[in-house]
Amino acid sequence: MPNENQPALSAGKPQEIRIQDNFAGGEYANAMQIFHNKEEFILTFMNILPPAGRVCGKIITNPGHLKRMIAALQDNLAKYESRFGKVEEAQAPQESGEVGFRDK
């Protein structure tokens, strides 16, 4: 049963995706904070370059969509590693301080 808030996709018809004019390209993120409640996950992507950092994107999604995204990321990482070799996990930042937001 289709969700009333989401239009049903027609079988075999390509879905048109539009991109906003002010969204010209990608943003580099080297950190992420994740918050969740019963209904949604909030992923806040950051570019941290000492002595400061900035939020470069925020995604809010529901648990079901997040699970599909994780599966897609795992699949793509496996394909990448089969082609280019094993990827080593990046080291976590040193415990020199907490990353967070501050009032000006």
Summary of the structure (lengths in Angstrom):
residues: 104
radius of gyration: 17.9
end to end distance: 48.4
largest distance: 53.1
contacts: 145
relative contact order: 0.12
helix: 21%
strand: 24%
